[in-house]
Amino acid sequence: MGNIPRRGILATAAVLAAPRLVSAQAQQLAIATGTTGGVYYPLGGALANLISRQIPGMSATVEVTGGSVGNLQLLGAGRVGLIFTQVDAAVDAIRGNDRFRGRPVPARAIAVIYTNRMQAVTVASTGIKSIPDMKGKRVSTGAPGSATEVMALRLIEAAGLDPAKDFRARERLSPAESTNAVKDGKLDAYFFVSGIPTSAITDLGASPGVQIQMIDHDQYTAKIVEKHGPVYFNEVIPAGTYPGQATDNKQMSVANVLAVREDMPPEMVTSLIKLTWEGREDLARTHAEARNFKLEGQKTAAAGIPWHPAAEAYWRSVGASLA
């Protein structure tokens, strides 16, 4: 289980009594994001600023977490009111599968925001050119409580490796920690799922004497979909996205959603999604991935989990077909 940040527990004491986020004197909304080296965290900070400025009487705070799995666990426990999450983790959560076995989470989508890209990262000096080449190497599969870890383990399995036996060492590091470990010669490769570009990988690519290598893995997507359902799809990270990235990277992707509990009051959901949609240009000034938050992206199939009824009504009112 992902660690619940102490700051998050303290900041959201009001939420414990009412998962929807409300205290009698002032409304507080805790937003669960991800690690500081990813995209959830800066976008969550920008969204919290919008909410605090533009919804009277409401204060929003951002929680640093391991990522999607931990965020869904926090939502299920009523300790946060709004989360960023990958669709694959959200589907597991509502079904009570995998990390959520016996503890399903009543999560509901309010928006499909942008695509998360699986990024398998190494440097030329390791000699790694494929996922099977990671055998016998030191590899990080992502921070505990992250959807990176879930997706990385599925990819490693599809490539025919056993993460418990086939790596010289398996670490569970954040992207920033992974980049530092690679630069220090203590790690050979790592996985990270995020929007692009992400600061940790940019940092690695820009490091003196380093030639970054992004490992193609699109050939495994069909096998993963066959086992885990149609939540994954292939995309390409264009050459030059990161410093020193000389070629396109053929990789596997998954959609991201903003999610709340099913019992959040409809008027609160409407206020949140209306503000997020109308403030998307403000969000894009923080990270370019917010420009991929589009009306045509609001599809029931892409959301993966049921819509909150108020979100479904809002999207239909502004012209989304949802089909």
C-alpha positions as CSV (number, residue, x, y, z in Angstrom):
1,M,0.0,0.0,0.0
2,G,1.2,3.5,-0.8
3,N,2.4,5.6,2.1
4,I,-0.1,8.2,3.2
5,P,1.8,11.5,3.6
6,R,1.6,12.9,7.2
7,R,1.1,16.4,5.7
8,G,-1.9,15.0,3.8
9,I,-3.4,13.6,6.9
10,L,-3.0,16.9,8.8
11,A,-4.1,19.0,6.0
12,T,-7.3,17.0,5.4
13,A,-8.5,16.4,8.9
14,A,-11.9,17.8,8.0
15,V,-12.2,15.4,5.1
16,L,-11.9,12.4,7.5
17,A,-15.3,13.2,8.9
18,A,-16.8,14.0,5.5
19,P,-15.0,12.5,2.5
20,R,-16.5,15.2,0.3
21,L,-14.0,17.8,1.7
22,V,-16.2,20.2,3.7
23,S,-15.7,21.7,7.2
24,A,-18.2,24.0,8.8
25,Q,-16.2,27.2,8.7
26,A,-14.3,26.8,5.5
27,Q,-14.4,24.4,2.6
28,Q,-11.1,22.5,2.2
29,L,-10.2,20.4,-0.8
30,A,-7.1,18.2,-0.7
31,I,-5.9,17.2,-4.1
32,A,-3.7,14.0,-4.4
33,T,-1.2,14.3,-7.2
34,G,2.1,12.4,-7.5
35,T,5.9,12.8,-7.1
36,T,7.5,16.2,-7.6
37,G,9.4,14.9,-10.7
38,G,6.2,14.2,-12.7
39,V,3.3,16.1,-14.2
40,Y,0.5,15.5,-11.7
41,Y,2.2,17.6,-9.1
42,P,2.7,20.9,-11.0
43,L,-0.7,20.6,-12.6
44,G,-2.3,19.9,-9.2
45,G,-0.6,22.9,-7.8
46,A,-2.0,25.1,-10.6
47,L,-5.4,23.7,-10.2
48,A,-5.3,24.2,-6.4
49,N,-4.4,27.9,-7.0
50,L,-7.4,28.3,-9.4
51,I,-9.8,26.7,-6.9
52,S,-8.5,28.8,-4.0
53,R,-8.7,32.0,-6.0
54,Q,-12.0,31.5,-7.8
55,I,-14.3,29.4,-5.6
56,P,-15.4,31.7,-2.7
57,G,-14.7,30.2,0.7
58,M,-12.7,27.3,-0.5
59,S,-9.0,26.5,0.1
60,A,-7.3,23.8,-1.9
61,T,-4.1,22.0,-0.9
62,V,-1.8,19.7,-2.9
63,E,-0.6,16.4,-1.6
64,V,2.7,14.8,-2.8
65,T,2.1,11.1,-3.1
66,G,3.6,8.0,-4.8
67,G,1.0,8.4,-7.6
68,S,-2.2,6.8,-8.8
69,V,-2.5,3.8,-6.5
70,G,-1.8,5.8,-3.4
71,N,-4.2,8.5,-4.6
72,L,-7.0,6.0,-5.0
73,Q,-6.3,4.6,-1.6
74,L,-6.5,8.0,-0.1
75,L,-9.7,8.7,-1.9
76,G,-11.2,5.4,-0.7
77,A,-10.2,6.3,2.9
78,G,-11.9,9.7,2.6
79,R,-8.6,11.6,3.1
80,V,-8.7,13.6,-0.1
81,G,-11.5,15.0,-2.2
82,L,-10.0,15.1,-5.7
83,I,-7.3,12.9,-7.4
84,F,-5.2,12.6,-10.5
85,T,-5.1,8.9,-11.6
86,Q,-4.3,6.7,-14.5
87,V,-7.3,4.8,-15.9
88,D,-5.7,1.3,-15.4
89,A,-5.3,1.9,-11.6
90,A,-8.8,3.4,-11.4
91,V,-10.3,0.4,-13.1
92,D,-8.6,-1.9,-10.6
93,A,-9.8,0.3,-7.8
94,I,-13.5,0.2,-8.5
95,R,-13.4,-3.5,-9.2
96,G,-11.4,-4.3,-6.0
97,N,-8.6,-5.9,-8.0
98,D,-4.8,-6.2,-7.5
99,R,-3.7,-3.6,-4.9
100,F,-7.3,-2.9,-4.0
101,R,-8.4,-6.5,-3.4
102,G,-11.2,-6.6,-0.9
103,R,-11.2,-2.8,-0.7
104,P,-12.9,-1.4,-3.8
105,V,-12.9,2.4,-4.1
106,P,-16.1,4.3,-5.0
107,A,-14.2,6.5,-7.5
108,R,-16.0,8.4,-10.3
109,A,-14.4,10.2,-13.3
110,I,-15.1,13.9,-13.7
111,A,-12.7,14.6,-16.6
112,V,-10.3,12.9,-19.0
113,I,-7.3,15.2,-19.0
114,Y,-4.3,13.9,-21.0
115,T,-2.3,10.8,-21.9
116,N,0.3,9.3,-19.7
117,R,3.3,7.7,-21.6
118,M,5.2,4.7,-20.3
119,Q,8.9,5.7,-20.5
120,A,11.6,3.1,-20.2
121,V,14.8,5.1,-19.7
122,T,18.4,4.3,-19.7
123,V,21.7,5.6,-21.0
124,A,24.0,4.4,-23.8
125,S,26.8,3.2,-21.5
126,T,24.6,0.4,-20.0
127,G,24.2,-1.3,-23.4
128,I,20.5,-1.7,-22.8
129,K,18.5,-1.5,-26.0
130,S,15.4,-3.5,-25.2
131,I,13.3,-4.6,-22.2
132,P,14.8,-8.1,-22.3
133,D,18.3,-6.5,-22.2
134,M,17.4,-5.4,-18.6
135,K,18.0,-8.9,-17.4
136,G,20.8,-8.9,-14.8
137,K,20.7,-5.1,-14.5
138,R,19.8,-2.7,-11.7
139,V,16.3,-1.4,-12.5
140,S,13.7,0.9,-10.8
141,T,10.1,0.0,-11.4
142,G,8.6,3.2,-9.9
143,A,7.7,4.5,-6.5
144,P,5.5,2.5,-4.1
145,G,1.9,3.5,-4.5
146,S,2.4,4.5,-8.2
147,A,0.6,3.4,-11.3
148,T,4.1,3.4,-12.8
149,E,4.9,0.3,-10.8
150,V,1.7,-1.4,-11.8
151,M,2.3,-0.7,-15.5
152,A,6.0,-1.4,-15.4
153,L,5.4,-4.9,-13.9
154,R,2.8,-5.6,-16.6
155,L,5.3,-4.6,-19.3
156,I,8.2,-6.6,-17.7
157,E,6.0,-9.7,-17.5
158,A,4.9,-9.3,-21.2
159,A,8.6,-9.1,-22.2
160,G,9.2,-12.4,-20.6
161,L,11.1,-11.2,-17.5
162,D,10.5,-12.0,-13.8
163,P,11.1,-8.8,-11.7
164,A,11.7,-10.9,-8.6
165,K,14.4,-13.0,-10.2
166,D,15.8,-11.5,-13.4
167,F,17.2,-8.1,-12.2
168,R,20.5,-7.7,-10.4
169,A,18.5,-5.3,-8.2
170,R,15.0,-4.0,-8.3
171,E,14.5,-0.6,-6.8
172,R,11.3,1.3,-6.2
173,L,12.3,4.9,-6.7
174,S,10.7,8.2,-7.7
175,P,11.7,9.5,-11.1
176,A,13.9,12.2,-9.6
177,E,15.6,9.6,-7.4
178,S,16.0,7.3,-10.4
179,T,17.7,10.0,-12.5
180,N,20.1,10.8,-9.7
181,A,20.9,7.1,-9.2
182,V,21.6,6.7,-12.9
183,K,23.9,9.7,-12.9
184,D,25.7,8.3,-9.9
185,G,26.2,4.9,-11.6
186,K,24.0,3.1,-9.0
187,L,21.1,2.3,-11.4
188,D,21.0,1.1,-15.0
189,A,17.4,1.8,-16.1
190,Y,14.1,3.0,-14.8
191,F,10.4,3.2,-15.7
192,F,8.2,6.2,-15.3
193,V,4.7,6.9,-16.6
194,S,3.8,10.5,-17.1
195,G,3.0,13.3,-19.5
196,I,5.8,14.6,-21.6
197,P,8.2,16.1,-21.2
198,T,8.8,15.3,-17.5
199,S,11.4,17.2,-15.5
200,A,13.3,14.1,-14.2
201,I,14.0,12.7,-17.6
202,T,14.8,16.1,-19.0
203,D,17.4,16.4,-16.2
204,L,19.0,13.1,-17.1
205,G,19.2,13.9,-20.8
206,A,20.7,17.3,-20.1
207,S,23.4,15.9,-17.8
208,P,27.0,16.3,-19.1
209,G,28.5,13.1,-20.5
210,V,25.2,11.3,-20.7
211,Q,23.5,9.9,-23.8
212,I,19.9,9.2,-23.0
213,Q,18.2,6.1,-24.5
214,M,14.4,5.7,-24.6
215,I,13.5,2.0,-25.0
216,D,10.8,1.0,-27.5
217,H,8.2,-1.4,-26.1
218,D,5.1,-1.0,-28.3
219,Q,5.4,-4.6,-29.4
220,Y,4.1,-5.8,-26.0
221,T,0.9,-3.7,-25.8
222,A,-1.4,-6.2,-27.5
223,K,-0.3,-8.9,-25.0
224,I,-0.9,-6.6,-22.0
225,V,-4.3,-5.6,-23.4
226,E,-5.3,-9.2,-23.9
227,K,-4.7,-9.9,-20.2
228,H,-5.7,-6.6,-18.5
229,G,-8.3,-5.1,-20.8
230,P,-8.3,-2.2,-23.4
231,V,-7.0,0.6,-21.3
232,Y,-3.6,0.8,-23.1
233,F,-2.7,2.0,-26.6
234,N,0.4,2.7,-28.6
235,E,1.8,6.2,-29.1
236,V,5.2,7.8,-30.1
237,I,7.3,10.2,-28.1
238,P,8.9,12.3,-30.9
239,A,12.7,12.6,-31.2
240,G,13.9,15.7,-29.4
241,T,11.3,15.6,-26.7
242,Y,14.3,15.2,-24.3
243,P,17.8,16.5,-24.6
244,G,19.9,14.0,-26.6
245,Q,16.9,11.9,-27.7
246,A,17.9,11.1,-31.3
247,T,15.0,8.9,-32.4
248,D,11.3,8.5,-31.9
249,N,10.3,6.3,-29.0
250,K,7.5,3.8,-29.7
251,Q,5.7,3.3,-26.4
252,M,2.6,2.3,-24.5
253,S,0.2,4.9,-23.2
254,V,-2.8,5.2,-20.9
255,A,-5.3,8.0,-20.2
256,N,-5.4,10.1,-17.1
257,V,-8.6,11.2,-15.3
258,L,-9.5,13.5,-12.5
259,A,-11.7,11.6,-10.1
260,V,-13.8,12.1,-7.0
261,R,-15.9,9.9,-4.7
262,E,-19.3,8.9,-5.9
263,D,-20.9,10.7,-3.0
264,M,-19.4,14.2,-3.7
265,P,-22.4,16.6,-4.0
266,P,-23.4,17.3,-7.6
267,E,-23.0,21.1,-7.2
268,M,-19.4,20.7,-6.0
269,V,-18.6,18.5,-8.9
270,T,-20.1,21.0,-11.3
271,S,-18.1,23.9,-9.8
272,L,-14.8,21.9,-9.9
273,I,-15.1,20.7,-13.5
274,K,-16.4,24.0,-14.8
275,L,-13.5,25.8,-13.2
276,T,-11.0,23.3,-14.5
277,W,-12.3,23.3,-18.0
278,E,-12.6,27.1,-18.2
279,G,-9.2,27.5,-16.6
280,R,-7.3,25.1,-18.8
281,E,-5.2,27.9,-20.4
282,D,-4.0,28.8,-16.9
283,L,-3.1,25.2,-16.3
284,A,-1.2,25.0,-19.6
285,R,1.0,27.9,-18.5
286,T,2.3,25.5,-15.8
287,H,2.6,22.4,-18.0
288,A,2.0,22.0,-21.8
289,E,0.1,18.7,-21.2
290,A,-2.9,20.7,-20.1
291,R,-3.3,21.7,-23.8
292,N,-4.3,18.1,-24.4
293,F,-7.3,18.5,-22.1
294,K,-9.9,18.7,-24.9
295,L,-13.7,18.4,-25.4
296,E,-13.3,15.6,-27.9
297,G,-11.3,13.6,-25.3
298,Q,-14.3,13.3,-23.0
299,K,-15.2,9.8,-23.9
300,T,-16.8,7.2,-21.7
301,A,-14.5,4.5,-23.0
302,A,-11.4,6.7,-22.3
303,A,-12.5,7.4,-18.8
304,G,-12.5,3.7,-18.0
305,I,-14.6,4.1,-14.8
306,P,-18.2,5.5,-14.5
307,W,-18.7,9.2,-14.7
308,H,-20.0,11.1,-11.7
309,P,-23.5,12.0,-12.8
310,A,-22.9,15.7,-12.4
311,A,-19.8,15.5,-14.6
312,E,-21.6,13.6,-17.3
313,A,-24.3,16.2,-17.3
314,Y,-21.8,19.0,-17.5
315,W,-19.9,17.5,-20.4
316,R,-23.1,17.0,-22.3
317,S,-24.1,20.6,-21.6
318,V,-21.0,21.9,-23.3
319,G,-21.2,19.7,-26.3
320,A,-19.3,16.5,-25.6
321,S,-20.8,13.4,-27.1
322,L,-19.2,11.1,-24.6
323,A,-19.6,8.2,-27.1
